[in-house]
């Protein structure tokens, strides 16, 4: 019977289209995400990490402070500077 319990639980969740899993007391235990929701979640984590990156913030500020009237730098010149 113990072998059927996990299969019955999985079948019940699929039939009801549940978005979360509950424990034995009926309290929510885990959230089920679609692949798209999970990818969006990972993107949010990356964005949060990027917002904490001081080097990236400095580079963005430098790029924003450049005047738009200046001629763009050639890629080769940029590589030489780096």
Biopython code that builds the backbone (N, CA, C, O; Angstrom):
import numpy as np
from Bio.PDB.StructureBuilder import StructureBuilder

atoms = [
    (1, "UNK", "N", (0.815, -1.186, 0.000)),
    (1, "UNK", "CA", (0.000, 0.000, 0.000)),
    (1, "UNK", "C", (0.866, 1.260, 0.000)),
    (1, "UNK", "O", (0.486, 2.270, -0.592)),
    (2, "UNK", "N", (2.034, 1.207, 0.664)),
    (2, "UNK", "CA", (2.885, 2.385, 0.734)),
    (2, "UNK", "C", (3.403, 2.789, -0.635)),
    (2, "UNK", "O", (3.715, 3.959, -0.853)),
    (3, "UNK", "N", (3.501, 1.837, -1.569)),
    (3, "UNK", "CA", (3.947, 2.165, -2.913)),
    (3, "UNK", "C", (2.885, 2.964, -3.667)),
    (3, "UNK", "O", (3.225, 3.776, -4.527)),
    (4, "UNK", "N", (1.627, 2.750, -3.364)),
    (4, "UNK", "CA", (0.544, 3.441, -4.058)),
    (4, "UNK", "C", (0.308, 4.850, -3.523)),
    (4, "UNK", "O", (-0.243, 5.693, -4.230)),
    (5, "UNK", "N", (0.719, 5.113, -2.287)),
    (5, "UNK", "CA", (0.466, 6.420, -1.684)),
    (5, "UNK", "C", (1.110, 7.548, -2.490)),
    (5, "UNK", "O", (0.411, 8.508, -2.814)),
    (6, "UNK", "N", (2.401, 7.491, -2.835)),
    (6, "UNK", "CA", (2.976, 8.573, -3.647)),
    (6, "UNK", "C", (2.286, 8.722, -4.999)),
    (6, "UNK", "O", (2.050, 9.840, -5.457)),
    (7, "UNK", "N", (1.962, 7.600, -5.638)),
    (7, "UNK", "CA", (1.296, 7.663, -6.936)),
    (7, "UNK", "C", (-0.104, 8.256, -6.804)),
    (7, "UNK", "O", (-0.526, 9.035, -7.659)),
    (8, "UNK", "N", (-0.834, 7.893, -5.734)),
    (8, "UNK", "CA", (-2.162, 8.452, -5.517)),
    (8, "UNK", "C", (-2.083, 9.952, -5.253)),
    (8, "UNK", "O", (-2.927, 10.708, -5.734)),
    (9, "UNK", "N", (-1.091, 10.386, -4.504)),
    (9, "UNK", "CA", (-0.920, 11.801, -4.209)),
    (9, "UNK", "C", (-0.622, 12.574, -5.483)),
    (9, "UNK", "O", (-1.211, 13.628, -5.725)),
    (10, "UNK", "N", (0.277, 12.062, -6.288)),
    (10, "UNK", "CA", (0.626, 12.721, -7.547)),
    (10, "UNK", "C", (-0.602, 12.796, -8.459)),
    (10, "UNK", "O", (-0.854, 13.829, -9.078)),
    (11, "UNK", "N", (-1.360, 11.708, -8.539)),
    (11, "UNK", "CA", (-2.553, 11.692, -9.381)),
    (11, "UNK", "C", (-3.586, 12.696, -8.874)),
    (11, "UNK", "O", (-4.215, 13.394, -9.668)),
    (12, "UNK", "N", (-3.763, 12.770, -7.561)),
    (12, "UNK", "CA", (-4.729, 13.710, -6.983)),
    (12, "UNK", "C", (-4.318, 15.152, -7.263)),
    (12, "UNK", "O", (-5.161, 15.991, -7.579)),
    (13, "UNK", "N", (-3.036, 15.435, -7.149)),
    (13, "UNK", "CA", (-2.564, 16.787, -7.431)),
    (13, "UNK", "C", (-2.780, 17.150, -8.894)),
    (13, "UNK", "O", (-3.183, 18.271, -9.203)),
    (14, "UNK", "N", (-2.517, 16.223, -9.783)),
    (14, "UNK", "CA", (-2.704, 16.495, -11.208)),
    (14, "UNK", "C", (-4.177, 16.708, -11.541)),
    (14, "UNK", "O", (-4.519, 17.597, -12.320)),
    (15, "UNK", "N", (-5.043, 15.895, -10.950)),
    (15, "UNK", "CA", (-6.468, 16.006, -11.235)),
    (15, "UNK", "C", (-7.035, 17.339, -10.758)),
    (15, "UNK", "O", (-7.888, 17.926, -11.424)),
    (16, "UNK", "N", (-6.579, 17.806, -9.640)),
    (16, "UNK", "CA", (-7.113, 19.046, -9.075)),
    (16, "UNK", "C", (-6.388, 20.285, -9.581)),
    (16, "UNK", "O", (-6.838, 21.405, -9.338)),
    (17, "UNK", "N", (-5.281, 20.102, -10.275)),
    (17, "UNK", "CA", (-4.535, 21.247, -10.774)),
    (17, "UNK", "C", (-3.970, 22.083, -9.642)),
    (17, "UNK", "O", (-3.888, 23.307, -9.741)),
    (18, "UNK", "N", (-3.585, 21.420, -8.573)),
    (18, "UNK", "CA", (-3.092, 22.125, -7.387)),
    (18, "UNK", "C", (-1.824, 22.886, -7.704)),
    (18, "UNK", "O", (-0.993, 22.421, -8.485)),
    (19, "UNK", "N", (-1.669, 24.050, -7.105)),
    (19, "UNK", "CA", (-0.491, 24.883, -7.288)),
    (19, "UNK", "C", (0.408, 24.807, -6.062)),
    (19, "UNK", "O", (1.458, 25.449, -6.038)),
    (20, "UNK", "N", (0.036, 24.060, -5.068)),
    (20, "UNK", "CA", (0.859, 23.907, -3.881)),
    (20, "UNK", "C", (0.663, 22.517, -3.311)),
    (20, "UNK", "O", (-0.300, 21.822, -3.636)),
    (21, "UNK", "N", (1.593, 22.125, -2.456)),
    (21, "UNK", "CA", (1.560, 20.821, -1.797)),
    (21, "UNK", "C", (1.363, 21.076, -0.317)),
    (21, "UNK", "O", (1.940, 22.008, 0.244)),
    (22, "UNK", "N", (0.545, 20.248, 0.316)),
    (22, "UNK", "CA", (0.294, 20.403, 1.751)),
    (22, "UNK", "C", (0.926, 19.246, 2.508)),
    (22, "UNK", "O", (1.162, 18.172, 1.954)),
    (23, "UNK", "N", (1.197, 19.492, 3.799)),
    (23, "UNK", "CA", (1.738, 18.420, 4.639)),
    (23, "UNK", "C", (0.592, 17.608, 5.232)),
    (23, "UNK", "O", (-0.566, 17.811, 4.866)),
    (24, "UNK", "N", (0.904, 16.692, 6.145)),
    (24, "UNK", "CA", (-0.102, 15.806, 6.727)),
    (24, "UNK", "C", (-1.168, 16.576, 7.507)),
    (24, "UNK", "O", (-2.287, 16.087, 7.663)),
    (25, "UNK", "N", (-0.839, 17.769, 7.998)),
    (25, "UNK", "CA", (-1.805, 18.571, 8.740)),
    (25, "UNK", "C", (-2.637, 19.473, 7.827)),
    (25, "UNK", "O", (-3.492, 20.217, 8.308)),
    (26, "UNK", "N", (-2.398, 19.415, 6.527)),
    (26, "UNK", "CA", (-3.154, 20.209, 5.581)),
    (26, "UNK", "C", (-2.625, 21.622, 5.390)),
    (26, "UNK", "O", (-3.284, 22.455, 4.767)),
    (27, "UNK", "N", (-1.452, 21.892, 5.917)),
    (27, "UNK", "CA", (-0.855, 23.221, 5.776)),
    (27, "UNK", "C", (0.021, 23.246, 4.523)),
    (27, "UNK", "O", (0.692, 22.261, 4.215)),
    (28, "UNK", "N", (0.016, 24.372, 3.797)),
    (28, "UNK", "CA", (0.866, 24.451, 2.594)),
    (28, "UNK", "C", (2.324, 24.174, 2.948)),
    (28, "UNK", "O", (2.856, 24.693, 3.930)),
    (29, "UNK", "N", (2.949, 23.351, 2.129)),
    (29, "UNK", "CA", (4.323, 22.928, 2.379)),
    (29, "UNK", "C", (5.267, 23.375, 1.267)),
    (29, "UNK", "O", (6.420, 23.715, 1.532)),
    (30, "UNK", "N", (4.784, 23.374, 0.026)),
    (30, "UNK", "CA", (5.627, 23.749, -1.113)),
    (30, "UNK", "C", (4.744, 24.343, -2.206)),
    (30, "UNK", "O", (3.548, 24.060, -2.279)),
    (31, "UNK", "N", (5.345, 25.161, -3.044)),
    (31, "UNK", "CA", (4.634, 25.789, -4.157)),
    (31, "UNK", "C", (5.106, 25.154, -5.446)),
    (31, "UNK", "O", (6.303, 24.941, -5.644)),
    (32, "UNK", "N", (4.171, 24.855, -6.314)),
    (32, "UNK", "CA", (4.508, 24.288, -7.610)),
    (32, "UNK", "C", (4.540, 25.407, -8.638)),
    (32, "UNK", "O", (3.613, 26.213, -8.715)),
    (33, "UNK", "N", (5.599, 25.457, -9.420)),
    (33, "UNK", "CA", (5.752, 26.479, -10.447)),
    (33, "UNK", "C", (5.799, 25.837, -11.821)),
    (33, "UNK", "O", (6.298, 24.724, -11.982)),
    (34, "UNK", "N", (5.277, 26.547, -12.805)),
    (34, "UNK", "CA", (5.458, 26.097, -14.183)),
    (34, "UNK", "C", (6.896, 26.417, -14.574)),
    (34, "UNK", "O", (7.581, 27.162, -13.873)),
    (35, "UNK", "N", (7.352, 25.863, -15.678)),
    (35, "UNK", "CA", (8.715, 26.147, -16.136)),
    (35, "UNK", "C", (8.892, 27.631, -16.435)),
    (35, "UNK", "O", (9.950, 28.196, -16.159)),
    (36, "UNK", "N", (7.861, 28.268, -16.999)),
    (36, "UNK", "CA", (7.943, 29.694, -17.300)),
    (36, "UNK", "C", (8.060, 30.510, -16.013)),
    (36, "UNK", "O", (8.857, 31.446, -15.943)),
    (37, "UNK", "N", (7.271, 30.161, -14.997)),
    (37, "UNK", "CA", (7.343, 30.868, -13.721)),
    (37, "UNK", "C", (8.705, 30.676, -13.064)),
    (37, "UNK", "O", (9.245, 31.607, -12.466)),
    (38, "UNK", "N", (9.260, 29.472, -13.175)),
    (38, "UNK", "CA", (10.569, 29.203, -12.591)),
    (38, "UNK", "C", (11.663, 30.005, -13.305)),
    (38, "UNK", "O", (12.555, 30.550, -12.656)),
    (39, "UNK", "N", (11.595, 30.077, -14.636)),
    (39, "UNK", "CA", (12.569, 30.874, -15.384)),
    (39, "UNK", "C", (12.464, 32.347, -15.013)),
    (39, "UNK", "O", (13.479, 33.033, -14.891)),
    (40, "UNK", "N", (11.236, 32.837, -14.832)),
    (40, "UNK", "CA", (11.035, 34.228, -14.421)),
    (40, "UNK", "C", (11.624, 34.456, -13.026)),
    (40, "UNK", "O", (12.243, 35.489, -12.768)),
    (41, "UNK", "N", (11.427, 33.495, -12.141)),
    (41, "UNK", "CA", (11.988, 33.575, -10.790)),
    (41, "UNK", "C", (13.518, 33.649, -10.844)),
    (41, "UNK", "O", (14.124, 34.446, -10.129)),
    (42, "UNK", "N", (14.132, 32.833, -11.678)),
    (42, "UNK", "CA", (15.588, 32.860, -11.810)),
    (42, "UNK", "C", (16.070, 34.197, -12.375)),
    (42, "UNK", "O", (17.106, 34.717, -11.959)),
    (43, "UNK", "N", (15.307, 34.753, -13.330)),
    (43, "UNK", "CA", (15.653, 36.072, -13.870)),
    (43, "UNK", "C", (15.595, 37.141, -12.783)),
    (43, "UNK", "O", (16.457, 38.019, -12.729)),
    (44, "UNK", "N", (14.589, 37.071, -11.921)),
    (44, "UNK", "CA", (14.474, 38.037, -10.823)),
    (44, "UNK", "C", (15.660, 37.934, -9.866)),
    (44, "UNK", "O", (16.165, 38.949, -9.385)),
    (45, "UNK", "N", (16.098, 36.717, -9.594)),
    (45, "UNK", "CA", (17.253, 36.528, -8.714)),
    (45, "UNK", "C", (18.503, 37.116, -9.367)),
    (45, "UNK", "O", (19.306, 37.766, -8.698)),
    (46, "UNK", "N", (18.670, 36.889, -10.673)),
    (46, "UNK", "CA", (19.815, 37.473, -11.388)),
    (46, "UNK", "C", (19.765, 38.990, -11.357)),
    (46, "UNK", "O", (20.788, 39.644, -11.151)),
    (47, "UNK", "N", (18.573, 39.558, -11.563)),
    (47, "UNK", "CA", (18.427, 41.016, -11.534)),
    (47, "UNK", "C", (18.772, 41.570, -10.158)),
    (47, "UNK", "O", (19.411, 42.616, -10.047)),
    (48, "UNK", "N", (18.353, 40.876, -9.120)),
    (48, "UNK", "CA", (18.656, 41.328, -7.756)),
    (48, "UNK", "C", (20.160, 41.278, -7.499)),
    (48, "UNK", "O", (20.719, 42.190, -6.889)),
    (49, "UNK", "N", (20.810, 40.221, -7.961)),
    (49, "UNK", "CA", (22.260, 40.109, -7.789)),
    (49, "UNK", "C", (22.976, 41.215, -8.560)),
    (49, "UNK", "O", (23.949, 41.793, -8.076)),
    (50, "UNK", "N", (22.481, 41.503, -9.772)),
    (50, "UNK", "CA", (23.086, 42.575, -10.565)),
    (50, "UNK", "C", (22.925, 43.924, -9.892)),
    (50, "UNK", "O", (23.820, 44.765, -9.979)),
    (51, "UNK", "N", (21.801, 44.148, -9.221)),
    (51, "UNK", "CA", (21.577, 45.441, -8.573)),
    (51, "UNK", "C", (22.499, 45.634, -7.376)),
    (51, "UNK", "O", (22.699, 46.765, -6.935)),
    (52, "UNK", "N", (23.056, 44.566, -6.848)),
    (52, "UNK", "CA", (23.976, 44.643, -5.715)),
    (52, "UNK", "C", (25.430, 44.751, -6.157)),
    (52, "UNK", "O", (26.313, 44.968, -5.328)),
    (53, "UNK", "N", (25.688, 44.602, -7.458)),
    (53, "UNK", "CA", (27.049, 44.598, -7.994)),
    (53, "UNK", "C", (27.550, 46.033, -8.165)),
    (53, "UNK", "O", (27.044, 46.766, -9.015)),
    (54, "UNK", "N", (28.527, 46.433, -7.376)),
    (54, "UNK", "CA", (29.042, 47.804, -7.393)),
    (54, "UNK", "C", (29.739, 48.122, -8.715)),
    (54, "UNK", "O", (29.591, 49.226, -9.240)),
    (55, "UNK", "N", (30.495, 47.168, -9.257)),
    (55, "UNK", "CA", (31.197, 47.399, -10.519)),
    (55, "UNK", "C", (30.215, 47.641, -11.657)),
    (55, "UNK", "O", (30.409, 48.544, -12.471)),
    (56, "UNK", "N", (29.166, 46.839, -11.711)),
    (56, "UNK", "CA", (28.155, 47.007, -12.749)),
    (56, "UNK", "C", (27.452, 48.354, -12.597)),
    (56, "UNK", "O", (27.192, 49.028, -13.593)),
    (57, "UNK", "N", (27.144, 48.751, -11.370)),
    (57, "UNK", "CA", (26.498, 50.047, -11.135)),
    (57, "UNK", "C", (27.391, 51.188, -11.600)),
    (57, "UNK", "O", (26.908, 52.155, -12.188)),
    (58, "UNK", "N", (28.687, 51.082, -11.342)),
    (58, "UNK", "CA", (29.619, 52.127, -11.772)),
    (58, "UNK", "C", (29.681, 52.197, -13.297)),
    (58, "UNK", "O", (29.700, 53.290, -13.862)),
    (59, "UNK", "N", (29.711, 51.067, -13.955)),
    (59, "UNK", "CA", (29.758, 51.045, -15.416)),
    (59, "UNK", "C", (28.479, 51.622, -16.016)),
    (59, "UNK", "O", (28.529, 52.341, -17.014)),
    (60, "UNK", "N", (27.327, 51.308, -15.406)),
    (60, "UNK", "CA", (26.064, 51.855, -15.898)),
    (60, "UNK", "C", (26.010, 53.365, -15.700)),
    (60, "UNK", "O", (25.536, 54.093, -16.573)),
    (61, "UNK", "N", (26.496, 53.835, -14.552)),
    (61, "UNK", "CA", (26.520, 55.281, -14.310)),
    (61, "UNK", "C", (27.437, 55.990, -15.288)),
    (61, "UNK", "O", (27.120, 57.078, -15.767)),
    (62, "UNK", "N", (28.576, 55.376, -15.587)),
    (62, "UNK", "CA", (29.509, 55.965, -16.550)),
    (62, "UNK", "C", (28.876, 56.040, -17.931)),
    (62, "UNK", "O", (29.005, 57.048, -18.627)),
    (63, "UNK", "N", (28.199, 54.982, -18.320)),
    (63, "UNK", "CA", (27.553, 54.966, -19.633)),
    (63, "UNK", "C", (26.433, 55.997, -19.698)),
    (63, "UNK", "O", (26.239, 56.635, -20.733)),
    (64, "UNK", "N", (25.700, 56.164, -18.614)),
    (64, "UNK", "CA", (24.598, 57.122, -18.598)),
    (64, "UNK", "C", (25.100, 58.558, -18.593)),
    (64, "UNK", "O", (24.418, 59.449, -19.100)),
    (65, "UNK", "N", (26.282, 58.799, -18.029)),
    (65, "UNK", "CA", (26.787, 60.160, -17.924)),
    (65, "UNK", "C", (27.426, 60.670, -19.213)),
    (65, "UNK", "O", (27.636, 61.874, -19.360)),
    (66, "UNK", "N", (27.734, 59.789, -20.129)),
    (66, "UNK", "CA", (28.323, 60.207, -21.401)),
    (66, "UNK", "C", (27.303, 61.016, -22.184)),
    (66, "UNK", "O", (26.122, 60.674, -22.232)),
    (67, "UNK", "N", (27.766, 62.072, -22.785)),
    (67, "UNK", "CA", (26.842, 62.891, -23.577)),
    (67, "UNK", "C", (26.513, 62.165, -24.867)),
    (67, "UNK", "O", (27.347, 61.448, -25.420)),
    (68, "UNK", "N", (25.309, 62.355, -25.334)),
    (68, "UNK", "CA", (24.866, 61.659, -26.539)),
    (68, "UNK", "C", (25.412, 62.287, -27.807)),
    (68, "UNK", "O", (25.367, 61.668, -28.870)),
    (69, "UNK", "N", (25.930, 63.516, -27.714)),
    (69, "UNK", "CA", (26.455, 64.195, -28.893)),
    (69, "UNK", "C", (27.841, 63.727, -29.298)),
    (69, "UNK", "O", (28.280, 63.988, -30.418)),
    (70, "UNK", "N", (28.532, 63.042, -28.408)),
    (70, "UNK", "CA", (29.886, 62.576, -28.722)),
    (70, "UNK", "C", (29.842, 61.476, -29.781)),
    (70, "UNK", "O", (28.887, 60.707, -29.886)),
    (71, "UNK", "N", (30.926, 61.441, -30.561)),
    (71, "UNK", "CA", (31.042, 60.388, -31.554)),
    (71, "UNK", "C", (31.318, 59.077, -30.817)),
    (71, "UNK", "O", (32.046, 59.048, -29.824)),
    (72, "UNK", "N", (30.736, 58.021, -31.311)),
    (72, "UNK", "CA", (30.935, 56.715, -30.675)),
    (72, "UNK", "C", (32.363, 56.260, -30.862)),
    (72, "UNK", "O", (32.988, 56.515, -31.892)),
    (73, "UNK", "N", (32.860, 55.593, -29.863)),
    (73, "UNK", "CA", (34.224, 55.092, -29.896)),
    (73, "UNK", "C", (34.291, 53.834, -30.750)),
    (73, "UNK", "O", (33.391, 52.995, -30.701)),
    (74, "UNK", "N", (35.343, 53.705, -31.521)),
    (74, "UNK", "CA", (35.529, 52.510, -32.337)),
    (74, "UNK", "C", (35.791, 51.318, -31.424)),
    (74, "UNK", "O", (36.386, 51.453, -30.355)),
    (75, "UNK", "N", (35.340, 50.168, -31.861)),
    (75, "UNK", "CA", (35.488, 48.964, -31.058)),
    (75, "UNK", "C", (36.957, 48.641, -30.797)),
    (75, "UNK", "O", (37.317, 48.216, -29.699)),
    (76, "UNK", "N", (37.789, 48.838, -31.786)),
    (76, "UNK", "CA", (39.229, 48.571, -31.609)),
    (76, "UNK", "C", (39.821, 49.488, -30.547)),
    (76, "UNK", "O", (40.635, 49.057, -29.730)),
    (77, "UNK", "N", (39.404, 50.773, -30.562)),
    (77, "UNK", "CA", (39.892, 51.711, -29.543)),
    (77, "UNK", "C", (39.433, 51.284, -28.153)),
    (77, "UNK", "O", (40.180, 51.369, -27.178)),
    (78, "UNK", "N", (38.197, 50.828, -28.087)),
    (78, "UNK", "CA", (37.675, 50.349, -26.806)),
    (78, "UNK", "C", (38.485, 49.165, -26.294)),
    (78, "UNK", "O", (38.814, 49.100, -25.109)),
    (79, "UNK", "N", (38.805, 48.234, -27.180)),
    (79, "UNK", "CA", (39.576, 47.060, -26.781)),
    (79, "UNK", "C", (40.984, 47.462, -26.324)),
    (79, "UNK", "O", (41.514, 46.886, -25.374)),
    (80, "UNK", "N", (41.581, 48.431, -26.985)),
    (80, "UNK", "CA", (42.907, 48.885, -26.587)),
    (80, "UNK", "C", (42.872, 49.495, -25.178)),
    (80, "UNK", "O", (43.801, 49.309, -24.393)),
    (81, "UNK", "N", (41.804, 50.216, -24.872)),
    (81, "UNK", "CA", (41.684, 50.822, -23.534)),
    (81, "UNK", "C", (41.527, 49.777, -22.440)),
    (81, "UNK", "O", (42.028, 49.951, -21.329)),
    (82, "UNK", "N", (40.846, 48.717, -22.751)),
    (82, "UNK", "CA", (40.633, 47.669, -21.760)),
    (82, "UNK", "C", (41.919, 46.930, -21.559)),
    (82, "UNK", "O", (41.975, 45.995, -20.760)),
]
sb = StructureBuilder()
sb.init_structure("model")
sb.init_model(0)
sb.init_chain("A")
sb.init_seg("    ")
for serial, (resi, resn, name, xyz) in enumerate(atoms, 1):
    if name == "N":
        sb.init_residue(resn, " ", resi, " ")
    sb.init_atom(name, np.array(xyz, "f"), 0.0, 1.0, " ", f" {name:<3s}", serial, name[0])
structure = sb.get_structure()
